[in-house]
Amino acid sequence: MDLEFLQTVDPQILVGVAVAVVAIAIGAIFLFSSKKPRGVLDPENFRDFKLVKRTQLSHNVAKFTFALPTPTSVLGLPIGQHISCRGKDSQGEEVIKPYTPTTLDSDVGSFELVIKMYPQGRMSHHFREMRVGESLAVKGPKGRFRYQPGQVRAFGMLAGGSGITPMFQVARAILENPKDQTKVHLIYANVTHDDILLKEELEGLASRYPDSFKIYYVLNQPPEVWNGGVGFVSKEMIQTHLPAPAADIQVTFAEFLASTLHYVIHQCSCYAINFISC
């Protein structure tokens, strides 16, 4: 009966139905594949993530790689925000401190933290003692700042020490997005050359995106041969290496000593300013 019915139907109608079915199927596949995976972070409760790799970068800096639940899982951290990490200090007391991963949600299956471990740092002790196979308790996302592609024409960034990690995260997100034409200008201050974190990664960004990413290093104690800034971040450095103030320009700070930060804020009073936690 069905075969007889099909033989009586206009072939053009059958073709039209077939095309419609295929279009619906393709649309469903596209919708499913383009849907962003849900992040594994919980803003209210700590979740444990296993340390799968530890790479010593210097005497007091290490990169920690933590596995996500599956090889295709994403952390689910909005650009410009951070996570809270829980551990124990040398006295066995609980300590919680914010950190910003250097990875993005495009880096599936794991996330990385670059940690500078200070001698007296309470959370530094926890990371110093961590070994592969152990777990870190993490909660998030946290933070009020959230970057949206194209929200400004250019970003001016000032970072000191470990404050480079949130800046690196935002810079990566901007530069690796072909639809985002935002320019990034970074002033990165440290005490010595050995204190510069993520230098190889920063140089890689500068090499790959020479028209969009500019970086200027400042050292208190520079080596004999040095072509960057010397001393503290100055008004002249800001004027020279950050974009001029405008309605579509934003300046972001992270991890400056209070005295230096007060000076920088005073010098940049004409900018739209944001603070990013590490």
N, C-alpha and C positions, 0 to 999 in steps of 0.2 A: 504494500500500500504506500509506504514512504517512498520507495523507489519510483513508483508510478507518479507520485506527486512531484518529485524532483524533476522528472522528465518533462512535466508540463510547465515548470517555472522558466521564465525568461532567463537565459544564460547571463545577461548583463546584471540581473538582480543578484544571482548567485555570486558573481564576481564582486559586486559591491558589498555583499554581506561578508565575503571572505576578507576583503581589504579592511573592512571595519573591525573584524575580529582580530586581525593581525595588528592593526593600529592600537587597539585597546591593550593587547598583550605587550607590545613594545612600550607603551606608555606606563603600564604597571611595572615592568622591569626597570625602566628608567627612574620612576618614582622611588622604587625600593632601593636601587643602587645609589641614588643621589642623596638619600636621607642620611643626615649626619649621625654617626654612631653615638650612642649615649655614653657620657663620661662615667667613670667608676668612682669619682670623688663623692663624698657625702659631706655636706656643709655642717651637719649637726653631730655626726659620730665619727670617731677615729676608725680608720681601716688599716690593716697591716699589709705592707708590701715587702716582699723578700728582696734582699740585696743579692744580686747575681754577679756583680763585678765591681771591683774597687781599683782605680788607677791612681797611683801617686803622681801628682804633677810637680810638686816641689816638697821641701821639707815639712811644710805645714798646710799644703793644699792638696786635696784629693777629689777625684770625680767618682761619684757613687751612682751606679746604675741599678734601678729597681724594676723588677718584673711586674707587669700588669697581669690580671687574671688570665687573659688569652693573648695569642700573638696579634690579634686584630683589635684589642681593647685600646681605648684612648683615655687619657687622664680626665679630660673635660675641664680644662683650666682656661677661662677667657683671657685673652691677651691683656697684660697689664696687671693681672691679679696674682696672688700668691697662695701658698699652702701653709698650714700650721703643722709643725713636726713635734712629736712628743718623745722625750727620752729621759734619762736620769743623769744627774751630775755626779761628781766624784764622791759626794756624800750619800748617794743613793736616793736623793730627793728628785721628785718629778720636775721637769722643766719643759716648757713649750716655747718654741720660737718660730717666727715666720721665715720661709725661704722661697725663692723663685726658681723653678726648674729652668735649665737652659734648653730643654726640648720643647717642642710644640705638639699639638694634637696630630700633626701630620707625621710625627714620629710614633708609629703605633707599636704596641706591645711592651713598651717600657718607658721610663722617664729618668732623667739624670739631674743630679744636684752637684754643683761644684762648690765645695765647702772649704773655707779658710778656717783652720782650727787654731784658735788663740790659746795661749798657755793657761789663762785663768777663765776662759769661756766655759760656762756651765754646759751648754749644748755641744760645744766643741769637744768636751770630754766624751760625750756619748758617741759622736761620730768617730773620734779617735780610736775608741774601743770596738767599734763595729767590725764584724767579720762577715765574709761571704756566707750566705745561708741564714743569717739573722734577719729579722724584720723590723721595719720602721713604721710607727703609727703616724698616720697622716689624715688631716681633715681639711676640707676646703670646698669651693674656692673662698678666698678672703680678699678684702680690699675694695675701696670705693672707685678706684680708677679702672676704666675699661676702654680699651682702644677700639675705635671703629675705623675701618679702611677709608682713607680719603677725608678724614674729619678736619685735617689741617693741611696747608700747603707744605709746611716743613716743621720738623721737630728739632728743638735744641735740647740736648741731653747733657747733664753734668753728673758724673758719678765719681765716687771715691771708694777705693778698696773693693770690698765684696758687693758694693752697690752696683757693680757692673752687671750682675746677673739679671735683674729685671730689665735693664736697658737692652741687654743682648737679646732677651726674649722678644721685646717689642720691635727692635730693629730687624730681627730675623723675620718676624711676621710681616712687616712692611715690605722689606726688600724681596722676599721670596714670593710675594703676591704680585703677579704680572699686571693686575688691574689697579694696583695701588701706586700712584705716582708721587707719593709723599717723599720729600727729601729728609735725610737724617744727618744731623751734625752733632758729634759727640766730643765732649771734653772729659777725659778720664784721668783723674789725679791719684797718685800714689807716693809712697815715700821713696822706694828704690825701684830699679828696673825689675828685680826679681819679684816684686809685689804685684806686678801687672798680671791680672787673671785673664784667661781666655784670649791671650794675645794672638795665638795662632788662628783662632776662630775669627777674631776681629779683623785680622789682616786678610783672611780669606774673604770676608764680606766686602772689605774695601777693594780687593782685587777683582771680585766678580761684579761689583756694582759701583764702579768708580764715579759715575755721574750722580749717584743717589746717596752715597754714604761717605762722609768725611769724618776722620778721627784725629784728635789732637791730644797727645799724651803730655802730662805735666808731672814732674818728679821733684820732690824736696831734695833728694840726694842723687843727682844724675851721675852716670858714668862719665869718664873723661871725654868720650866722643858721644855727643848727644845733640840732636836737632829739634827736640821738643821743648816744651815750656819748663821753666825752672822756678821752684818756690811754691807759692800758693796760687790758686786760681785768682786772676786779677781782672779788673775792669777792662783792661786792654785786651786780654785773652778772650773775654766774653764778646767784646765788640768785634774782634777779628775772626773768631772761629764759630760763632753762633749766628744764625740768620737775624737780620735786623727786626726789631719789634714791629708787629703788624697784627691786624685782626685775625688773620689766618695762620699765625705762628704760635706755637706753644713750647714752653720750656719745662722740662721735667728734671727733678732732683732725686738722688738716692744716696744715702750713706755718706754724709759729710759730718765732720766734727762740728760741734755747736758753734764755735767761734767762726769757722770758715763758712758755715751755712748762713750765719747772720750776715756776714759780709756779702756773700753771693746774693742773698735775697735783696739786700739794700741796693746792690749794683743792678739787679734785674727787676726793679720795681715796675718797670714799664712793660714787662712781659705778662702773658697769661701763664700762671705757674701751677704745676701739679707736683705732688710728692708721691713717690712709689716706694712701698715697703719692700725690703729684700726678702 
